Amino acid sequence: MRLHFIAVLLAAGLGLAWAPNDPAAGRWFEDITQSAGVAHKHTNRTFKNPYSHIMSGYTALGAAACVADFDGDGFEDIFVTDSKEDGKNRLYRNNGDLTFTDVAQSAGVADGNDAENASADCLWFDFNNNGRPDLLIIRFGYSQLFENLGNGKFQEVAEKAGLLHYMNAISAIAFDYDRDKDLDLFLGAYFQPVNIFHPETPRFFPESFETANNGGGVMAFRNNGDGTFTNVTKEIGLEQSGWVLDLGHTDANNDGWDDLYVACDFGTDRFFVNNGDGTFSDITEKALGGFDTKKGMNAEWGDYDNDGFFDVFVTNITDDYMREGNFLWHNNGNLTFTDVARETGTYDTGWGWGGKFFDYDNDGWLDLYVVNGWVSAGKENYVPDIFEMIMRPNVDLADLRNWPPMEDKSLSGYQKKKLFHNEGRHSFKEEAGRHALDSQRDGRGIAVADFDNDGRLDLFVTNANAAPFLYHNSLPTGAHWAEFLLEGTVSNRMAVGAQVRIIANGETRLSFVNGGNGFAAQSTPRIHFGLGKITTVDRVEVRWPSGGRQIFENLAADKIYKLREGDQTTSILAVKLRKP
């Protein structure tokens, strides 16, 4: 009843209402991958060990991207991973005209793949709080930390920073969990810290399809404020051994402290509440109503129903043989959540991977894009081979020698991607086909950003063993917007964790600066609001991670504002196009 009442009230608001979603308006996304110069193909890692014929399919990961303005020119750049041995990672500098130049080699960040390490994910975060985003390359093996020197160059400092830990990491986020002004680091690992390139044992696969507890778990590193980190996983209450695929943070109960959702393959997800004293408590059973047996792959937070609390979207597997369904956890406002994926129409996205909230039509409601597909290969199906294995009595699933070789068979491949338009009444309408976003490549990550600073959110989509997509949003003019780039002073410089509430024509919208949520891709650190027909934001309230609050009033729409903690003035982002 409460959800229905809120939905009716919000739907009745005329201020942010804008209805460009007319089929006659045509397609709003254009594939500019080739013309933008970002079409380099991702290649999966192949292994040279006795189990390579089995591992190839199950490690079809590592196609990732992360967005930040690394050179401070006002245009957002993209770092993209490869995974093959000696494959080059890419740092695409934004030229400001919807073209990009790969500067990874000259910047010193191209070499992330060798015989003992494979790039799996990436993250921009300002670890030394000097105002320049640094780059973490998450790897199967030892991860790399590149300090941004501010002159287009980077220096590798993982060992110096205390981050040279062997782990098969596949995801990472950064946020200031203890509110001491520095960004702390959280890594999610898939496999245990076994050398998967030269394993000494064949027993490092999941022990169960539903309750596996022999994965890599979470590692938490507290930022010491001097350029180094300390592993505090056990000390702060995050020690566990799930098959972690993604991590997502937000302040779920609006108490000023960021909480943590852990999405795990082969077993239950976990929700940890921040106690506000430097520790977390596992309240999964209370918060989510129990422990699930699904295959969580994505943890994306956003206030999709505009009720003032952040909800979380988690992809699982929905296929002919595994009808798990996604989670769309509606935040009830009391540290409990209700799954409304079926009711909202977001339940089935195939073999889901990355999913991101973003307002693609600037109508004031968060839409949702989801990519899917595991392995698209030959005509033969790998599923019967799996069923034959699991039907054997007392089979040891952790032992790779019991798994059938995948060869050139497909497993939930050739699946169409999903774009859900938020209808504003707790329902979504699938529109990927209309906007040509329904590729059948094996999608992994989605990075959302306004790459040309025109107020319309674009998409960079990574695909395993294939080229990515860069989709330019060409929504017709008419819907207004506002973007905010925040800088902390008492808080961390990137303002990760800051909440922004706007009031426009009596309606309130909420967003926050996140530190890398969503599988295999980090989106823009800017906060974006669609405004529909509204041309003025009446009130902007910023709640900084430090606990401080600021109010800004009567801001014109269609601008990118820079807001600095403690400074009551605003500035407009000014950018200069590079000369050819």
C-alpha positions as CSV (number, residue, x, y, z in Angstrom):
1,M,0.0,0.0,0.0
2,R,2.8,2.4,0.9
3,L,4.6,1.7,-2.5
4,H,1.4,2.3,-4.4
5,F,0.6,5.5,-2.6
6,I,4.1,6.9,-3.2
7,A,3.9,5.9,-6.9
8,V,0.6,7.7,-7.3
9,L,1.9,10.9,-5.7
10,L,5.0,11.0,-7.8
11,A,3.2,10.1,-11.0
12,A,0.8,13.0,-10.3
13,G,3.6,15.6,-10.3
14,L,3.5,17.6,-13.5
15,G,6.8,19.4,-12.9
16,L,9.3,16.7,-13.9
17,A,6.9,14.9,-16.2
18,W,8.1,14.8,-19.8
19,A,7.1,12.2,-22.3
20,P,9.5,12.0,-25.2
21,N,9.0,8.2,-25.3
22,D,7.0,8.4,-28.5
23,P,7.7,5.5,-31.0
24,A,7.7,8.1,-33.7
25,A,10.6,9.8,-32.1
26,G,12.8,7.0,-33.4
27,R,16.1,5.7,-32.2
28,W,18.1,7.7,-29.6
29,F,21.4,5.9,-29.5
30,E,24.0,5.8,-32.2
31,D,26.9,3.3,-32.4
32,I,30.0,5.5,-32.8
33,T,32.5,2.9,-31.7
34,Q,34.5,2.9,-35.0
35,S,34.4,6.7,-35.6
36,A,35.4,7.4,-32.0
37,G,38.5,5.2,-32.3
38,V,37.7,2.8,-29.4
39,A,36.9,-0.4,-31.4
40,H,39.9,-2.4,-30.1
41,K,38.8,-6.0,-29.3
42,H,38.9,-7.6,-25.9
43,T,40.5,-11.1,-25.9
44,N,39.9,-13.7,-23.2
45,R,42.8,-15.3,-21.4
46,T,43.7,-18.8,-22.5
47,F,45.6,-21.0,-20.0
48,K,48.5,-23.3,-20.4
49,N,47.9,-25.8,-17.7
50,P,46.4,-29.3,-17.5
51,Y,42.9,-27.9,-17.0
52,S,42.9,-25.3,-19.8
53,H,40.2,-27.1,-21.8
54,I,37.8,-26.7,-18.9
55,M,38.8,-23.2,-17.6
56,S,38.5,-21.3,-20.9
57,G,34.7,-20.9,-20.6
58,Y,34.6,-20.2,-16.9
59,T,37.2,-17.5,-17.1
60,A,35.5,-15.6,-20.0
61,L,35.8,-12.5,-17.9
62,G,38.0,-9.4,-17.7
63,A,36.3,-7.1,-20.3
64,A,36.1,-4.0,-18.2
65,A,36.1,-0.2,-18.4
66,C,36.3,2.7,-16.0
67,V,35.6,6.4,-16.5
68,A,37.3,9.5,-15.1
69,D,38.8,12.8,-16.3
70,F,42.3,11.8,-15.6
71,D,43.9,14.9,-17.1
72,G,41.5,17.5,-15.7
73,D,40.5,19.0,-19.1
74,G,36.7,18.7,-18.4
75,F,36.1,15.7,-20.7
76,E,35.8,12.2,-19.3
77,D,38.3,9.6,-20.4
78,I,38.0,5.8,-20.5
79,F,40.4,3.0,-19.4
80,V,39.6,-0.4,-21.0
81,T,41.1,-3.8,-20.1
82,D,42.3,-6.7,-22.3
83,S,42.9,-10.1,-20.7
84,K,45.1,-12.1,-23.1
85,E,48.8,-12.7,-22.4
86,D,50.7,-9.6,-23.5
87,G,47.4,-8.0,-24.5
88,K,47.5,-4.2,-24.1
89,N,45.1,-2.3,-21.9
90,R,43.9,1.0,-23.4
91,L,43.6,4.6,-22.0
92,Y,41.4,6.5,-24.3
93,R,41.9,10.3,-23.8
94,N,38.7,12.2,-24.8
95,N,39.5,14.7,-27.5
96,G,36.3,16.6,-26.8
97,D,34.7,15.9,-30.2
98,L,33.5,12.3,-29.6
99,T,36.8,10.9,-30.7
100,F,39.4,9.3,-28.4
101,T,43.2,8.8,-28.6
102,D,44.8,5.8,-26.9
103,V,47.6,7.2,-24.7
104,A,48.1,4.1,-22.5
105,Q,51.6,3.3,-23.8
106,S,52.9,6.9,-23.3
107,A,51.2,7.2,-20.0
108,G,52.7,3.9,-18.7
109,V,49.5,1.9,-18.1
110,A,49.3,-0.4,-21.1
111,D,51.1,-3.4,-19.7
112,G,48.7,-5.3,-17.4
113,N,48.8,-8.8,-18.9
114,D,51.6,-11.3,-18.7
115,A,52.1,-15.0,-18.2
116,E,51.3,-14.7,-14.4
117,N,48.6,-12.0,-14.3
118,A,45.4,-11.2,-16.3
119,S,43.5,-7.9,-16.1
120,A,40.0,-8.4,-14.8
121,D,38.6,-4.9,-13.8
122,C,39.7,-1.4,-13.3
123,L,39.0,1.5,-10.9
124,W,39.8,5.2,-10.8
125,F,40.2,6.6,-7.2
126,D,42.3,9.3,-5.7
127,F,44.1,7.2,-3.1
128,N,46.5,10.1,-2.0
129,N,43.8,12.7,-2.0
130,N,45.7,15.2,-4.2
131,G,42.9,15.9,-6.7
132,R,44.1,13.6,-9.4
133,P,42.4,10.2,-10.1
134,D,44.8,7.3,-9.8
135,L,44.3,4.0,-11.5
136,L,43.9,0.5,-10.0
137,I,44.0,-2.4,-12.4
138,I,42.4,-5.4,-10.7
139,R,43.9,-8.7,-11.8
140,F,43.9,-12.5,-11.5
141,G,47.3,-12.5,-9.7
142,Y,48.7,-9.3,-8.4
143,S,46.8,-6.0,-8.9
144,Q,48.5,-2.8,-10.1
145,L,48.2,0.7,-8.6
146,F,49.2,3.6,-10.8
147,E,49.7,7.0,-9.2
148,N,48.6,9.8,-11.5
149,L,51.6,12.2,-11.7
150,G,49.6,15.0,-13.3
151,N,51.7,15.3,-16.5
152,G,50.0,12.5,-18.5
153,K,52.2,10.0,-16.8
154,F,51.6,7.3,-14.2
155,Q,53.9,5.4,-11.8
156,E,53.2,1.9,-10.5
157,V,53.2,1.9,-6.7
158,A,51.2,-1.2,-5.6
159,E,54.1,-2.6,-3.5
160,K,54.9,0.8,-2.0
161,A,51.3,1.2,-1.1
162,G,51.0,-2.2,0.6
163,L,48.6,-3.6,-2.0
164,L,50.9,-6.3,-3.5
165,H,48.7,-9.2,-2.3
166,Y,48.1,-12.3,-4.5
167,M,44.4,-12.7,-5.0
168,N,42.2,-13.5,-7.9
169,A,40.3,-10.2,-7.7
170,I,37.6,-9.4,-10.2
171,S,35.9,-6.3,-8.7
172,A,36.8,-3.3,-6.6
173,I,35.2,-0.2,-5.2
174,A,36.5,2.7,-3.1
175,F,34.7,4.7,-0.4
176,D,35.5,6.3,2.9
177,Y,33.9,3.7,5.3
178,D,35.4,5.3,8.4
179,R,34.9,8.9,7.4
180,D,38.6,9.9,8.0
181,K,38.8,11.8,4.7
182,D,40.7,9.1,2.7
183,L,39.2,6.6,0.3
184,D,39.5,3.0,1.5
185,L,39.6,0.1,-0.9
186,F,37.4,-3.0,-1.2
187,L,38.3,-5.9,-3.5
188,G,36.1,-8.8,-4.4
189,A,37.9,-12.1,-5.4
190,Y,36.4,-14.9,-7.4
191,F,38.8,-17.9,-6.9
192,Q,40.7,-18.4,-3.7
193,P,44.3,-17.1,-3.9
194,V,45.4,-20.2,-6.0
195,N,47.7,-19.6,-8.9
196,I,45.2,-20.4,-11.6
197,F,48.0,-20.1,-14.2
198,H,50.0,-22.9,-12.6
199,P,47.6,-24.6,-10.1
200,E,49.2,-27.1,-7.7
201,T,45.8,-28.7,-7.1
202,P,42.8,-29.4,-9.4
203,R,40.3,-28.6,-6.5
204,F,39.7,-24.8,-7.0
205,F,36.3,-24.8,-8.6
206,P,33.1,-24.1,-6.7
207,E,32.1,-26.9,-4.4
208,S,28.4,-26.4,-5.0
209,F,26.2,-24.6,-7.5
210,E,24.0,-23.1,-4.7
211,T,26.0,-22.9,-1.5
212,A,29.7,-22.7,-2.5
213,N,31.8,-21.3,0.3
214,N,35.3,-21.9,-1.2
215,G,35.7,-18.6,-3.1
216,G,38.0,-15.7,-2.7
217,G,35.8,-13.5,-0.6
218,V,36.3,-9.8,0.1
219,M,39.5,-7.9,1.1
220,A,39.2,-4.5,2.8
221,F,42.1,-2.1,2.9
222,R,42.0,0.9,5.1
223,N,43.8,4.0,3.7
224,N,46.4,5.1,6.2
225,G,46.5,8.6,4.8
226,D,50.2,8.5,3.9
227,G,49.9,6.6,0.5
228,T,49.7,3.2,2.1
229,F,47.0,0.7,3.0
230,T,46.4,-1.9,5.7
231,N,44.4,-5.1,5.3
232,V,41.6,-4.8,7.9
233,T,39.1,-7.3,6.4
234,K,38.8,-9.4,9.6
235,E,39.1,-6.5,12.0
236,I,36.1,-4.6,10.5
237,G,33.9,-7.7,10.1
238,L,34.0,-8.4,6.3
239,E,35.8,-11.8,6.3
240,Q,33.9,-14.4,4.2
241,S,34.7,-16.8,1.4
242,G,32.0,-16.4,-1.2
243,W,32.6,-16.4,-5.0
244,V,32.5,-12.6,-5.2
245,L,31.6,-11.0,-8.5
246,D,30.7,-7.5,-7.5
247,L,30.6,-5.0,-4.7
248,G,28.3,-2.0,-4.3
249,H,28.2,0.7,-1.6
250,T,25.7,3.3,-0.6
251,D,24.2,4.8,2.6
252,A,21.2,2.5,2.6
253,N,19.6,3.9,5.8
254,N,20.6,7.6,5.4
255,D,22.5,7.6,8.6
256,G,25.7,9.2,7.0
257,W,27.7,5.9,6.8
258,D,28.0,3.9,3.7
259,D,26.9,0.2,3.7
260,L,28.0,-2.7,1.5
261,Y,26.3,-5.2,-0.8
262,V,28.3,-8.2,-1.9
263,A,27.1,-10.1,-5.0
264,C,28.3,-13.7,-5.0
265,D,28.2,-16.4,-7.6
266,F,27.2,-20.0,-6.6
267,G,25.6,-18.9,-3.3
268,T,24.2,-16.2,-1.2
269,D,24.7,-12.5,-1.5
270,R,25.6,-10.6,1.6
271,F,24.5,-7.2,3.0
272,F,26.7,-5.5,5.6
273,V,25.6,-2.5,7.5
274,N,28.1,0.1,8.6
275,N,28.0,0.4,12.4
276,G,29.6,3.9,12.3
277,D,32.5,2.8,14.5
278,G,34.8,1.5,11.9
279,T,33.1,-2.0,11.7
280,F,30.4,-3.7,9.7
281,S,27.7,-6.2,10.7
282,D,26.3,-8.9,8.4
283,I,22.6,-8.5,8.5
284,T,21.8,-10.4,5.4
285,E,19.1,-12.6,6.9
286,K,17.2,-9.6,8.3
287,A,17.8,-7.2,5.4
288,L,17.0,-9.6,2.5
289,G,14.7,-12.0,4.3
290,G,17.1,-15.0,4.2
291,F,20.0,-16.4,2.3
292,D,19.7,-17.0,-1.5
293,T,21.1,-19.8,-3.7
294,K,21.4,-17.7,-6.9
295,K,24.3,-16.4,-8.9
296,G,24.7,-12.8,-8.0
297,M,26.8,-10.9,-10.6
298,N,26.0,-7.1,-10.2
299,A,25.4,-4.7,-7.4
300,E,24.0,-1.3,-8.6
301,W,22.4,1.2,-6.3
302,G,19.9,3.9,-7.3
303,D,16.7,5.5,-6.2
304,Y,14.5,4.1,-9.0
305,D,11.2,5.0,-7.4
306,N,12.2,8.5,-6.1
307,D,11.2,7.8,-2.5
308,G,14.4,9.1,-1.0
309,F,16.1,5.7,-0.3
310,F,18.6,3.8,-2.5
311,D,17.5,0.5,-4.0
312,V,19.8,-2.2,-5.4
313,F,19.7,-4.1,-8.6
314,V,21.4,-7.5,-8.8
315,T,21.6,-9.7,-11.9
316,N,21.2,-13.5,-11.7
317,I,20.6,-16.2,-14.3
318,T,17.3,-16.7,-16.0
319,D,17.5,-19.2,-18.8
320,D,15.8,-22.4,-20.1
321,Y,17.5,-24.5,-17.5
322,M,18.0,-22.1,-14.6
323,R,15.1,-19.8,-13.7
324,E,16.6,-17.7,-11.0
325,G,15.6,-14.2,-11.9
326,N,17.2,-10.9,-11.0
327,F,16.7,-9.1,-7.7
328,L,15.4,-5.5,-7.6
329,W,15.6,-4.9,-3.9
330,H,13.3,-2.1,-3.0
331,N,14.6,-0.3,0.1
332,N,11.9,-0.1,2.7
333,G,13.7,2.6,4.7
334,N,14.4,0.4,7.8
335,L,17.4,-1.7,6.6
336,T,15.1,-4.3,5.1
337,F,14.5,-4.8,1.4
338,T,11.7,-6.3,-0.7
339,D,12.4,-8.0,-4.1
340,V,10.1,-6.4,-6.7
341,A,11.9,-7.6,-9.9
342,R,8.8,-9.6,-11.0
343,E,6.4,-6.8,-10.3
344,T,8.5,-4.2,-12.1
345,G,9.3,-6.3,-15.2
346,T,13.1,-6.5,-14.5
347,Y,13.2,-10.1,-13.5
348,D,14.4,-11.8,-16.7
349,T,17.5,-10.6,-18.5
350,G,19.0,-13.9,-19.4
351,W,22.5,-14.7,-18.1
352,G,22.9,-11.3,-16.6
353,W,26.1,-9.4,-16.0
354,G,26.4,-5.6,-15.7
355,G,23.3,-3.5,-15.0
356,K,23.3,0.3,-14.5
357,F,20.7,2.8,-13.5
358,F,20.7,6.0,-15.6
359,D,18.1,8.5,-16.9
360,Y,18.5,8.2,-20.6
361,D,15.6,10.4,-21.6
362,N,16.0,13.0,-18.9
363,D,12.5,12.6,-17.6
364,G,13.5,12.5,-13.9
365,W,13.2,8.7,-13.5
366,L,16.1,6.2,-13.5
367,D,16.0,3.7,-16.3
368,L,18.0,0.5,-16.4
369,Y,20.3,-1.1,-18.9
370,V,21.4,-4.7,-18.5
371,V,23.9,-6.7,-20.6
372,N,24.0,-10.5,-20.7
373,G,25.3,-13.7,-22.4
374,W,27.9,-16.1,-21.1
375,V,29.7,-17.8,-24.0
376,S,28.6,-17.5,-27.6
377,A,30.5,-20.1,-29.6
378,G,29.4,-23.1,-31.8
379,K,26.0,-24.6,-32.4
380,E,26.4,-27.3,-29.8
381,N,25.1,-26.6,-26.3
382,Y,27.2,-27.2,-23.2
383,V,24.2,-27.6,-20.9
384,P,23.7,-31.3,-21.4
385,D,27.3,-31.9,-20.5
386,I,26.8,-30.1,-17.2
387,F,23.7,-32.0,-16.3
388,E,25.4,-35.3,-17.0
389,M,28.2,-34.3,-14.6
390,I,25.9,-33.1,-11.8
391,M,23.8,-36.3,-12.0
392,R,26.7,-38.5,-11.2
393,P,26.5,-39.7,-7.6
394,N,28.8,-38.0,-5.1
395,V,30.6,-35.9,-7.7
396,D,33.2,-33.5,-6.4
397,L,32.4,-30.3,-8.2
398,A,35.4,-28.5,-6.8
399,D,37.7,-30.9,-8.7
400,L,38.2,-29.7,-12.3
401,R,38.9,-33.2,-13.4
402,N,35.2,-34.0,-13.1
403,W,34.1,-31.1,-15.3
404,P,33.6,-31.8,-19.0
405,P,35.6,-29.9,-21.5
406,M,33.7,-27.0,-23.1
407,E,35.5,-27.0,-26.4
408,D,33.6,-24.8,-29.0
409,K,30.2,-25.2,-27.4
410,S,27.9,-22.3,-26.4
411,L,26.5,-21.7,-23.0
412,S,23.7,-19.1,-22.8
413,G,25.2,-17.2,-25.6
414,Y,23.7,-14.9,-28.3
415,Q,21.4,-13.2,-25.9
416,K,19.8,-9.8,-26.6
417,K,20.6,-7.0,-24.2
418,K,17.8,-5.2,-22.2
419,L,17.0,-1.5,-21.8
420,F,14.2,-0.9,-19.3
421,H,12.4,2.5,-19.5
422,N,11.1,3.6,-16.1
423,E,7.4,4.2,-16.5
424,G,7.2,6.1,-13.2
425,R,4.7,3.8,-11.5
426,H,7.0,0.9,-10.3
427,S,7.1,-0.6,-13.8
428,F,9.6,-0.7,-16.6
429,K,9.1,-1.1,-20.3
430,E,11.7,-3.0,-22.4
431,E,13.0,-0.8,-25.3
432,A,16.5,-2.1,-26.2
433,G,15.4,-3.1,-29.7
434,R,13.9,0.3,-30.5
435,H,17.2,2.1,-29.6
436,A,19.5,-0.5,-31.2
437,L,21.0,-1.5,-27.8
438,D,20.1,-5.1,-28.1
439,S,23.4,-6.5,-29.3
440,Q,24.0,-10.3,-29.0
441,R,27.7,-10.0,-28.0
442,D,28.6,-11.4,-24.6
443,G,28.3,-8.2,-22.6
444,R,30.1,-7.6,-19.3
445,G,30.3,-4.0,-18.1
446,I,28.4,-0.7,-18.7
447,A,30.1,2.6,-18.1
448,V,27.7,5.5,-18.1
449,A,29.0,9.0,-18.8
450,D,28.3,12.3,-20.7
451,F,31.3,12.1,-23.0
452,D,30.5,15.2,-25.0
453,N,29.1,17.3,-22.1
454,D,25.7,17.8,-23.8
455,G,23.6,16.7,-20.9
456,R,22.6,13.3,-22.4
457,L,24.1,10.2,-20.9
458,D,26.1,7.9,-23.2
459,L,27.1,4.3,-22.8
460,F,30.4,2.4,-23.1
461,V,29.7,-1.3,-23.1
462,T,32.4,-4.0,-22.8
463,N,32.1,-7.4,-24.4
464,A,34.1,-10.6,-23.6
465,N,36.2,-11.7,-26.5
466,A,34.8,-9.0,-28.8
467,A,35.0,-5.3,-29.5
468,P,33.1,-2.9,-27.2
469,F,30.3,-0.5,-28.1
470,L,30.3,3.3,-27.6
471,Y,26.7,4.5,-27.9
472,H,26.1,8.2,-28.2
473,N,22.8,9.4,-26.8
474,S,21.1,11.6,-29.4
475,L,17.9,12.2,-27.5
476,P,16.0,15.1,-29.2
477,T,16.3,18.4,-27.4
478,G,13.5,19.4,-25.1
479,A,14.2,17.6,-21.9
480,H,16.3,19.6,-19.5
481,W,19.0,18.4,-17.1
482,A,21.6,19.4,-14.5
483,E,25.0,17.8,-13.7
484,F,27.1,18.2,-10.6
485,L,30.9,17.6,-10.2
486,L,31.7,17.6,-6.5
487,E,35.0,18.3,-4.7
488,G,35.6,17.5,-1.1
489,T,37.8,19.5,1.3
490,V,37.0,18.1,4.7
491,S,35.7,15.0,2.9
492,N,37.7,13.0,0.4
493,R,38.6,15.1,-2.7
494,M,36.5,12.9,-5.1
495,A,33.5,13.4,-2.7
496,V,32.7,9.6,-3.0
497,G,29.7,9.0,-0.8
498,A,28.3,12.5,-1.1
499,Q,24.5,12.6,-1.5
500,V,22.8,15.3,-3.6
501,R,19.1,16.0,-3.3
502,I,17.4,18.4,-5.7
503,I,13.9,20.0,-5.5
504,A,12.5,21.1,-8.8
505,N,8.8,22.2,-9.0
506,G,8.1,20.5,-5.7
507,E,9.5,17.1,-6.6
508,T,12.6,15.7,-4.9
509,R,15.3,13.6,-6.6
510,L,18.2,11.8,-4.9
511,S,21.6,10.6,-6.2
512,F,25.1,10.1,-4.9
513,V,28.8,9.9,-5.9
514,N,29.6,6.2,-6.0
515,G,33.1,4.7,-6.0
516,G,32.8,2.1,-8.8
517,N,29.4,0.2,-8.3
518,G,28.3,-2.2,-11.0
519,F,30.0,-5.3,-12.6
520,A,33.1,-4.7,-14.7
521,A,32.6,-1.0,-15.2
522,Q,32.9,2.3,-13.3
523,S,30.6,5.1,-14.5
524,T,31.1,8.9,-14.3
525,P,31.8,10.5,-10.9
526,R,29.4,13.3,-11.9
527,I,25.9,13.3,-10.6
528,H,23.2,13.7,-13.3
529,F,19.6,14.6,-13.0
530,G,17.0,14.7,-15.8
531,L,14.5,17.6,-15.3
532,G,11.9,17.1,-18.1
533,K,10.4,20.5,-18.8
534,I,11.8,22.3,-15.8
535,T,14.3,25.0,-16.4
536,T,15.3,25.8,-12.9
537,V,16.5,23.7,-9.9
538,D,14.9,25.4,-6.9
539,R,17.1,23.8,-4.3
540,V,20.2,21.6,-4.2
541,E,21.2,20.0,-0.9
542,V,24.6,18.3,-0.7
543,R,25.3,16.0,2.2
544,W,29.1,15.6,2.2
545,P,30.8,12.4,3.5
546,S,32.2,14.4,6.4
547,G,28.7,15.0,7.6
548,G,28.5,18.6,6.5
549,R,25.6,20.0,4.5
550,Q,25.3,22.8,2.0
551,I,22.3,24.4,0.3
552,F,22.4,26.0,-3.2
553,E,19.3,27.7,-4.6
554,N,17.8,28.7,-8.0
555,L,20.3,27.0,-10.4
556,A,19.6,27.2,-14.1
557,A,19.1,23.9,-15.9
558,D,21.3,22.5,-18.7
559,K,24.7,23.2,-17.0
560,I,27.4,21.3,-15.4
561,Y,28.1,22.8,-12.0
562,K,31.2,22.4,-9.9
563,L,30.5,22.4,-6.2
564,R,33.3,22.6,-3.6
565,E,32.8,21.6,0.0
566,G,32.5,24.7,2.2
567,D,32.3,27.1,-0.7
568,Q,28.8,28.6,-1.2
569,T,29.6,29.8,-4.7
570,T,29.1,27.6,-7.7
571,S,31.0,27.5,-10.9
572,I,30.2,26.2,-14.4
573,L,32.4,23.6,-15.9
574,A,34.4,25.3,-18.6
575,V,36.1,23.1,-21.2
576,K,38.4,23.8,-24.1
577,L,38.5,21.7,-27.2
578,R,41.9,20.3,-28.1
579,K,43.5,21.5,-31.3
580,P,43.8,18.9,-33.9
